[in-house]
Amino acid sequence: MSEAEPAPASAPEAVAAAVLDALNATDSNGTEALNATAKFVATPEGTALAYGSLVFMALLPIFFGALRSVTCSKSKELGENGYDSGFRNASDMPETITSRDAARFPIIASCTLFGLYLFFKVFSQEYINLLLSVYFFVLGVLALSHTMSPLMSAIFPASFPNKQYQLLFTQGSGESKEEIVNYEFDTKNLVCLVISSVVGVWYLFKKHWIANNLFGLAFALNGVELLHLNNVSTGCILLGGLFVYDVFWVFGTNVMVTVAKSFEAPIKLVFPQDLLEKGLEASNFAMLGLGDIVIPGIFIALLLRFDVSLKKNSRTYFYSSFLAYIFGLGLTIFVMHTFKHAQPALLYLVPACVGFPVIVALLKGELTEMFR
């Protein structure tokens, strides 16, 4: 999380790894340079509105992404048991993170982060960010389209002429023929794609903070929905490793901060602290990196699936971890403003999101079952 990033909404926060690992540091200087001689100091009302909005926006993809991950998991189980899973495309299927993947992730994240740092030192920042803008434009359109698809299905009436299409590319012929691309979609998907493309063009040319947030929310929700931890132990390995990663790169070096000031992509949620003064053209932003949402979010989604597996018609572990996330994020903001110093959010989120459910499991006598 960060505040007071200089002017245009394109000024970004860093992403450190493949799979949506974004900057997790919190910057708390409280001011922003508006010109060479003057600085903007956020009002208490503006600051409260900005951080309250960021917390609310962070909860949306975690809550709805977790619910969608349950449906996604059930569909995958149907497919594994020989039934129709409902997945039309491989991209709709969840990706399972094993303990080996979890152990390697902080190393991959560190290499990615340091690689970006070297790239920005050696090559022109302008050209790198141009390539990143095009890359995230494509990803953002697809992510937002996938996010909107269930909503469109609910909005359109049953009488809507929903035609089916298939995009198929093959290589070779006869027995040696193999599929390169096989993507099935329908008219509703096309409508989603058109709307998402409009948002994408808006972001690409204007870098407006609302367009940035639409893409950011879509990335976060898709991450929570489609990235599945295979068990709680794997989740603890992943969160523990990224806890160390986050603390080291924020407190130990200037690498993450340097990349954060150079990297332009919708991998953060932003909200202006001067919205009350300047309206939609406000430019003094508080920010929350997607890594602070997706990483705890996939663990919270795992606990919801664990609740469902217990078949007790209870969501105890989900709600305890969800409340723990709110507590951890609030604590991050409190410490940031108390000590006026950058804070890695996972320093507070990881102990809260892991500790609260473990305590609940101890009290209920289900700790062994949780880590089975």
C-alpha positions in Angstrom: 0.0 0.0 0.0 1.2 3.5 -0.8 0.1 7.1 -0.6 1.1 10.4 -2.2 2.5 9.1 -5.5 3.2 12.0 -7.9 0.6 13.3 -10.2 -0.6 11.3 -13.2 -2.6 8.2 -12.5 0.0 6.3 -14.6 2.6 6.6 -11.8 2.7 3.0 -10.6 3.5 0.5 -7.9 5.8 -2.5 -8.7 5.0 -6.0 -9.6 7.6 -8.5 -8.6 6.6 -11.9 -10.0 4.7 -13.7 -12.6 1.2 -14.4 -11.4 0.2 -11.0 -10.0 2.8 -10.6 -7.2 2.7 -6.8 -6.9 4.5 -4.3 -4.7 3.6 -4.8 -1.0 5.3 -1.8 0.5 3.5 1.1 2.2 4.8 4.6 1.7 3.7 7.2 4.3 5.3 10.6 3.5 1.8 12.2 3.4 2.6 14.8 0.8 2.9 15.2 -2.9 4.8 17.6 -5.0 2.4 19.5 -7.3 5.0 21.8 -8.7 8.5 23.0 -8.0 7.5 25.2 -5.1 4.3 23.8 -3.6 3.3 20.5 -1.9 -0.2 19.1 -1.4 -1.0 17.9 2.1 -4.0 15.5 2.2 -6.8 16.5 4.5 -7.9 14.0 7.2 -11.2 13.6 5.4 -9.5 12.9 2.0 -7.1 10.4 3.6 -9.9 8.6 5.4 -11.9 8.4 2.2 -9.0 7.2 0.2 -7.9 4.4 2.6 -11.5 3.4 3.4 -12.2 3.0 -0.3 -9.0 1.0 -0.9 -9.9 -1.4 2.0 -13.4 -1.8 0.6 -12.1 -2.4 -3.0 -9.6 -5.0 -1.6 -12.4 -6.9 0.1 -14.5 -7.3 -3.1 -12.2 -9.6 -5.2 -11.3 -11.6 -2.1 -14.9 -12.2 -1.1 -16.3 -12.8 -4.6 -13.2 -14.5 -5.9 -13.4 -17.0 -3.0 -17.0 -17.8 -3.7 -16.2 -18.3 -7.4 -13.2 -20.5 -6.5 -15.6 -22.9 -4.7 -17.7 -23.2 -7.9 -14.6 -23.6 -9.9 -13.2 -26.3 -7.7 -16.5 -28.3 -7.8 -16.5 -28.1 -11.6 -12.9 -29.3 -11.7 -13.8 -32.3 -9.5 -16.7 -33.2 -11.9 -14.2 -33.2 -14.8 -11.8 -35.4 -12.9 -14.6 -37.9 -12.1 -15.5 -38.2 -15.8 -18.5 -35.8 -15.8 -18.9 -32.6 -17.8 -16.9 -30.0 -15.9 -18.5 -27.0 -17.6 -15.1 -25.6 -18.6 -15.2 -24.7 -22.3 -11.5 -23.6 -22.4 -8.4 -24.5 -20.6 -7.9 -20.9 -19.4 -11.1 -21.3 -17.3 -9.7 -24.1 -15.3 -8.0 -23.4 -11.9 -4.2 -23.7 -11.5 -3.2 -25.7 -8.5 -0.2 -24.5 -6.5 1.7 -27.4 -4.8 4.1 -27.1 -1.9 7.0 -27.2 -4.3 5.6 -24.3 -6.3 5.0 -22.4 -3.1 8.6 -22.9 -1.9 10.0 -21.7 -5.3 7.7 -18.8 -5.7 9.6 -16.3 -3.5 12.8 -17.1 -5.3 11.1 -16.6 -8.7 9.6 -13.4 -7.4 13.0 -12.1 -6.3 14.6 -12.9 -9.6 11.7 -11.2 -11.4 12.0 -8.1 -9.3 15.7 -7.8 -9.6 15.5 -8.5 -13.3 13.0 -5.6 -13.7 15.4 -3.4 -11.6 18.3 -4.2 -14.0 16.1 -3.6 -17.1 15.1 -0.2 -15.8 18.7 0.6 -15.1 20.0 -0.5 -18.5 17.1 0.3 -21.0 14.9 3.3 -21.5 12.1 3.4 -19.1 9.8 4.8 -21.8 10.1 1.9 -24.1 9.9 -0.7 -21.4 6.6 0.8 -20.1 5.3 1.0 -23.6 5.7 -2.7 -24.0 4.2 -3.3 -20.5 1.2 -1.1 -21.4 0.4 -3.2 -24.5 1.0 -6.4 -22.6 -1.3 -5.5 -19.7 -3.8 -4.0 -22.1 -4.3 -7.5 -23.6 -4.3 -9.2 -20.2 -6.6 -6.7 -18.7 -9.2 -7.0 -21.5 -9.2 -10.8 -21.1 -9.3 -10.6 -17.3 -12.1 -8.1 -17.2 -14.1 -10.0 -19.8 -13.8 -13.2 -17.8 -14.9 -11.3 -14.6 -17.9 -9.8 -16.3 -19.1 -13.0 -18.0 -21.3 -14.4 -15.1 -22.8 -10.9 -14.7 -23.7 -10.7 -18.3 -25.3 -14.2 -18.2 -27.5 -13.0 -15.4 -28.4 -9.7 -17.1 -29.3 -11.0 -20.6 -32.8 -12.6 -20.8 -33.2 -16.2 -21.7 -34.7 -15.2 -25.1 -31.4 -13.5 -26.1 -30.0 -15.1 -29.3 -26.8 -16.4 -27.8 -24.9 -18.0 -30.7 -21.9 -20.3 -30.1 -18.5 -19.7 -31.8 -15.2 -21.5 -31.9 -11.7 -20.2 -32.7 -9.5 -23.1 -33.9 -5.9 -23.1 -35.1 -4.2 -26.3 -36.0 -0.8 -27.3 -37.1 0.0 -30.2 -39.5 -2.4 -32.6 -41.1 -3.8 -36.1 -40.7 -2.6 -38.0 -37.6 0.1 -35.4 -37.0 -2.4 -32.6 -36.7 -2.3 -30.8 -33.3 -4.3 -27.9 -31.9 -2.5 -24.6 -31.3 -5.6 -22.6 -30.3 -9.0 -24.0 -29.5 -11.2 -21.3 -27.9 -15.0 -21.5 -27.6 -17.1 -18.5 -26.9 -20.6 -17.1 -27.4 -22.4 -13.8 -28.1 -22.4 -12.8 -24.4 -18.6 -13.3 -24.3 -18.3 -11.0 -27.3 -20.3 -8.3 -25.6 -18.1 -8.6 -22.5 -15.0 -8.4 -24.8 -16.2 -5.2 -26.5 -17.0 -3.5 -23.1 -13.6 -4.6 -21.8 -11.8 -3.4 -24.9 -13.4 0.1 -24.4 -12.0 0.2 -20.8 -8.7 -1.0 -22.2 -8.4 1.7 -24.7 -9.4 4.3 -22.1 -6.6 3.0 -19.8 -4.1 2.7 -22.6 -4.5 6.3 -23.7 -5.6 8.2 -20.6 -4.2 6.0 -17.7 -7.2 7.1 -15.7 -7.4 5.8 -12.2 -10.9 4.4 -12.6 -9.8 2.3 -15.7 -6.7 1.3 -13.7 -9.0 0.1 -10.8 -11.3 -1.9 -13.2 -8.3 -3.8 -14.5 -6.8 -4.2 -11.1 -10.0 -5.6 -9.6 -10.3 -8.0 -12.5 -6.8 -9.2 -12.1 -7.2 -9.7 -8.4 -10.6 -11.5 -8.7 -9.3 -13.8 -11.4 -6.2 -14.6 -9.3 -8.2 -15.5 -6.2 -10.7 -17.5 -8.3 -8.2 -19.5 -10.4 -5.1 -19.9 -8.2 -5.8 -22.8 -5.9 -3.6 -23.9 -3.0 -3.7 -27.7 -2.7 -3.7 -27.6 1.2 -3.3 -25.3 4.2 0.4 -26.4 4.6 1.2 -25.2 1.1 -0.6 -21.9 1.9 1.6 -21.5 5.0 4.7 -22.2 3.0 3.7 -19.6 0.3 2.7 -16.9 2.8 5.8 -17.5 5.0 8.1 -17.3 2.0 6.6 -14.1 0.7 6.6 -12.7 4.2 10.4 -12.9 4.2 10.6 -11.8 0.6 8.5 -8.7 1.3 10.4 -7.7 4.4 13.8 -8.2 2.8 13.1 -6.2 -0.4 11.4 -3.4 1.3 13.7 -2.9 4.4 16.9 -4.5 3.0 17.4 -2.8 -0.4 16.1 0.0 -2.6 15.3 -2.4 -5.4 11.5 -2.6 -4.9 11.2 1.2 -4.4 13.1 1.8 -7.6 11.0 -0.6 -9.6 7.9 0.9 -8.0 8.7 4.4 -9.3 9.4 3.1 -12.8 6.9 0.4 -13.4 3.7 1.4 -15.3 0.9 -1.2 -15.2 -2.5 -1.7 -13.6 -1.1 -3.9 -10.9 -2.4 -1.8 -8.0 -5.6 -0.2 -6.8 -5.5 3.6 -6.4 -7.8 6.2 -4.9 -7.1 10.0 -4.8 -6.7 11.7 -1.5 -7.7 15.0 -3.1 -11.0 13.7 -4.6 -13.0 16.1 -2.5 -11.0 19.0 -3.8 -10.5 18.1 -7.4 -13.1 15.5 -8.3 -12.3 12.8 -10.9 -9.3 14.8 -12.1 -7.6 14.3 -8.7 -3.9 13.2 -8.8 -2.7 12.6 -5.3 -3.1 8.9 -4.9 -3.1 6.3 -2.1 -2.3 2.9 -3.5 -2.6 -0.8 -2.7 -0.6 -3.4 -4.6 -2.4 -6.4 -5.9 0.0 -8.7 -4.1 -1.5 -7.5 -0.9 -4.9 -8.7 -2.1 -4.2 -11.9 -4.2 -1.6 -13.6 -1.9 -3.8 -13.5 1.2 -6.9 -13.9 -0.9 -5.9 -17.3 -2.3 -5.3 -18.5 1.2 -8.7 -17.2 2.4 -10.3 -18.9 -0.6 -8.6 -22.1 0.4 -10.2 -21.8 3.9 -13.6 -21.3 2.3 -13.2 -24.5 0.3 -12.0 -26.2 3.6 -15.2 -25.0 5.3 -17.3 -26.5 2.4 -15.4 -29.8 2.6 -16.3 -30.1 6.3 -20.0 -30.2 5.3 -21.1 -28.5 8.5 -23.0 -25.7 6.9 -20.6 -23.3 8.5 -18.1 -20.8 7.2 -16.1 -20.3 10.4 -12.6 -20.4 8.9 -13.5 -18.2 5.9 -15.0 -15.5 8.1 -12.2 -15.6 10.7 -9.6 -15.2 8.0 -11.6 -12.6 6.2 -11.9 -10.5 9.4 -8.2 -11.2 10.0 -7.4 -9.6 6.6 -9.4 -6.5 7.5 -7.5 -6.3 10.8 -4.1 -6.8 9.2 -4.7 -4.2 6.5 -6.0 -1.7 9.1 -3.0 -2.4 11.2 -0.7 -1.7 8.2 -2.4 1.7 7.7 -2.2 2.5 11.4 1.5 1.7 11.7 2.3 3.6 8.5 0.7 6.8 9.9 2.1 6.3 13.4 5.7 5.9 12.4 5.7 7.8 9.1 7.7 5.0 7.4 7.3 2.6 4.5 5.7 -0.7 5.6 5.5 -4.1 3.8 1.9 -5.0 4.2 2.5 -8.8 4.3 4.4 -8.2 7.5 1.0 -7.7 9.1 -1.3 -9.6 6.8 0.5 -12.9 6.9 0.5 -13.4 10.7 -3.1 -12.2 10.9 -4.5 -14.4 8.1 -2.7 -17.5 9.2 -2.8 -16.9 13.0 -6.6 -16.3 13.4 -7.8 -19.5 11.6 -5.2 -21.6 13.4 -6.4 -20.3 16.8 -10.0 -21.1 15.7 -8.9 -24.6 14.7 -7.2 -25.1 18.0 -10.3 -24.1 19.9 -12.5 -26.3 17.8 -10.1 -29.3 17.9 -9.8 -29.4 14.1 -6.1 -28.4 13.7 -5.0 -31.9 12.5 -7.9 -32.0 10.0 -6.9 -28.5 8.8 -3.3 -29.4 8.0 -4.1 -32.9 6.7 
